[in-house]
Amino acid sequence: MLNATVYNNHNKGNCLSLLQHVVSFKPSFLNGCQLSCLSFCSGGEWDQIGNTLCLLNLRLELSEQAITSTAVKKGGLSAGDVAAQYKYGNTLVDVKVDTESKISTTLTFTEVIPSTKTIASFQLPDLNSGKLEVQYFHNHATFTTAVSMNQTPAIDLSATIGTPTIGFGAEAGYDATAGHFTKYTAGISVTKPDSCATVILGDKGDTIRASYVHHLDRLRKSAAVGEITRRFSTNENTLTVGGLYAVDNLTVVKAKLNNDGKLGAVLQHELIPKSILTISSEFDTKALEKIPKFGVALALKP
């Protein structure tokens, strides 16, 4: 996954994240779109892998500290985790403990060298899970490299270049032991004041995805989104459409539908400033006998 950000290091929106419930590749170099209207995989909405459903995601932030609790149900099994975050100066520490007794730790160091961010992560008791990542930011270009710290190191590289209106990016993964590329992806994004379009060639050239977002009013209270994906190896096409509507300054409704009949909807409401309640649901319109899936999230920040 490309972690670089073109021309705005704090810009977190991108066209492809609009459909990230469908799209597994979410390059952050396509940052012209400020809308994330169909994202069902973050903030305690949908976090679906197979039949996994995020039932509850509770987040409490206290100044430089944060505590997150998540419950997940997959089939007849339930799992959960508790995560803590602490920030001191330019250092951010994230620790997560799950029900399988795994302890995941991530250390993020900002500006160790000017315009850079260094991220070190590992998981206990797996001593071969270490990973080191270095990101370099420039106003119009970024570069990221990540190396796994084990006996069979894998190297990921990504680079982006662009302006507020157009951006180009590419990434590649290389297995040093086997001596071959594990992935390579390239994309382009074009942004206008009321729209954004992206095209990404991924899965080693096997998949091409084109997305378009159009804001329907000047205040960006509503938007329409469309994406088409073509997989050459299977001759398969997937079409997804959706939209967003801001009912008021506190409430947002999102929805999406693909040609497989999967319909998803999300309601977000800001209970108090910076504290958001999210309710999400998804069901298969071609198999109405199946039980719909629901998710609830509550993010609290004083």
N, C-alpha and C positions, 0 to 999 in steps of 0.2 A: 504494500500500500504506500502510495506516495504521501509523504508527510510534509512536504515543502509547501510554502504558501507564496504566491507571486504578489508583489507590489503592496501587500498589506499583511504583515505578520500576525495581526490579531483578527483577521477576517476569517470566520469559520463557516460561512455558507458556501455551497457550491451546487451546481445544477444536478449533478449525479446523485448527491445525497438525498434529493427529493424522492428518489425511488430506491433507496438503499435496502428496502425490504425485498426488492426484486434483484437489485444489482449488488453483486458481492464486491465489486471493485469500486472504491469511492475515493478517487484521487483528489486531494485537496488543492491541487494546482488550479483547478477550475473554480476559481473563487469569485467570478464576476457576479453571480447571482446571490443576492442576500436572502433568498427565500429557501426554507427547508420544509416545504408544505406536505411532503408525503413520506417523511422519515418515520418509520415504524420500528426502528431498532435502537432508539436512544431515549434517555430520559424516563425509563421505566415504561415505555409504550411496548411495542412488540419487540421481543428478543427471541425470534423463532429460528430454531435449528432442528429440522425434523418436526417433532411434535412438542418441542419445548415452548413453554409459555411463561413469560415473566409475570408472576401473579402480583407481586408487590415490590416496589422499590421506594424505600424511605431514606431521604437524605437530609441531614441536619448540619448546617455550617455555622461555626462559631468563630468569627474573626479569621484567624490564620489556621483554623482546624476544621475538619469535616469528618462526619461519621455517616457511613452508608450501610444499609441493610437490604438484602435482596432475597426473595424467596422464588424458587422456580419449580415447576411441576413438569415432568416429562413422562408421558404415559401414566403408569401407576406409581412412579417414584417422585419423591420430593427432595429438593436440595436447597441449600441456602448459603449465604456468606455474609461476613461482616467486614467492612473495610474502614480504615482510618487514614486520614490525610493530615499532614502537618507541614507548615511552611515556615521557614526561618531564613530571612534574607533572600538570597538568590537560590536557595535549595528547597526542593519540594520532595517530601517523603510520602509514599503511598504503601500501605501494608494491607493485605487482604487475607483472611483466614476463612476457608470453606468447610463444609461438612465432611469432606474427604481428607481432612487434616493437612491440606496443602496450604503453605504460607507463601504468598506472592509478594515480592517487594520491588518497588520501582523508585529509583533515585534520579531526580532531574536537577541538573545544574545549569543555571542560566548565566550567560556572559562570563564564563570562565576565561574564554578568549572573546574579544569583542565580536558581536554579531553572530554568536554561536550558542547552541544549546546541546548539552551532553546528557544522554539518558542511559542509565545502567539498570538492568532488570534481571532478576533471578527468582527461582521458585524452589522451595524446600519441600520434601527431601531430595528432589531431583537436582543433583549437582551439575548436570550437563545442560541445564536450561538457561544459563547465563547469556545475556545479549548486551552488546554495547552499541549505541547509536550516537552519531554526531550530526547535527544540523547546522548549516551555514545559511544565513539570511542576508539578502541584499534587497534594495528597493525594487529591482526589476528582475531578480534571479535568485534561485535558491539551489542548494545541493545537499543531499542527505546520503549518508552511508551507514549501514548497520552490519555488524559481524556477530555471529553466534559464537559464544565462548565454549566450545567443546572440541572433541577429537575429530569431528567431521564438520569443520566450519562452513557455514553458508554466508554468502556476501550479497547484500541488497544495495543497489545504487539507484538514486533517482535525481533528476535534474529538471528544473523548470525555468522558463524565461517568459516575460510578458509585460504588459502594460494594463491599466485599468480596463481596456477595451478588448484586448486579445491576449491569450496565453497559450503557450505550448509546453508540453511536459512529456517525459518518458521515464520508465523505470525498468530495471532488469535484476534478476536474481541469478546467482552463479553458485554452483556446488563445487567447492574447491577439491573435494575428494574424488567425485565422479568426473570432474572436468567438463561439465556441460551446463548450459543455462537452464534454470528451472522455470523462468518466466521472463517475458518481456512485453511491455505495454507502451502505447503512445497515445496522446490525445491533444485536442485543441478546443479552446473555448472562446466564443465571441460574445461580448456583452454590450448591450445598449441600455439606455435609461429604463425602458419598459420591457425588456426581454433579455433572454440569454439562451444560447444554443451551444451544445457540446457534441463532439464526436470522439469516441474512444475505440481504438483497436486493441483488443486484449486477448488473453488466453493463448498466447503465442501466435497471434494472427487468426485464431479460429472464430473469434467473436467480434462483431462490430456493433456498437451501441450509439444511437443518436437520440438526443434529448432536447426538448424545447420548453422554455418557461415564458409565459406572457402575463404581465401584470395588467389587470383589467381596469384599473383606475389609478389616478395620480398618487393617491394616498397609500397604494399597495395594500388595500384591505382585502382584495380578492385576486386570485391568480389561477390560471389554467396550466396544466402540465401534461406533456405527452412524451412517451419514449417508445422506441422500437428497437428490438434486439434481433440480430441475425446470427445464428450459429451455423457455420459453413459445413462442419463435419456431419451434422445431423439434418441439415436442410430445414432447420426449425426457426420460425419467427415468433416473437413474443411482443405483443402490444400492450402498453399500460397507459391509462389516462387517469387524471385526477385533478384535484383542485383544492384551494384553500379559501376560506371566507372568515374575516374577522367580524364577529357579531358586534363587538364593542371593543373598548380598549383593554378589556380583561379576559375576553373569551374568544377562542379561535376554534374553528371546525375544519378538519382535514378529511379527505376521502380519496380512495383510489380503487380502480377496477382493471383487471387484466383479462386477456382473451381466454384464459383458463377458467374464468368465472369466479376468481377470488376477489371478494369485495371487503375492503377494510375501511374503518373510520376511526377518527381520534377526536376527542373533545378535550381542550385544555382551558383551564380557568385559573386566573390569578386570584387566590383567596385573599391574600394580603400582599403588600409589596414584596416582590422577589420570592414568594411562596406559591407554587403552582401545583394544581391538582390535574392529573391526566387520566382519562378513561379511554380505553381503546377496545376495539372489537373487530373480529374478522370471521367471515363465514364463506362457505363454498356455495355459490348460487346454482351450481350444477349437481350438488348433493345436499339438498336441504334437510335430509334426514340426519345429517351429522350435527353434533352439538357445536354451536358457535363458540369461538374462543374469546375470552375477555382478559383485559389487563388493567391494573390500577397502579398509579404512581403518585407519590406525594413528595415534593421537594420543598423543604423548609429552610429558609435563610433569614436570620434576623437582620 
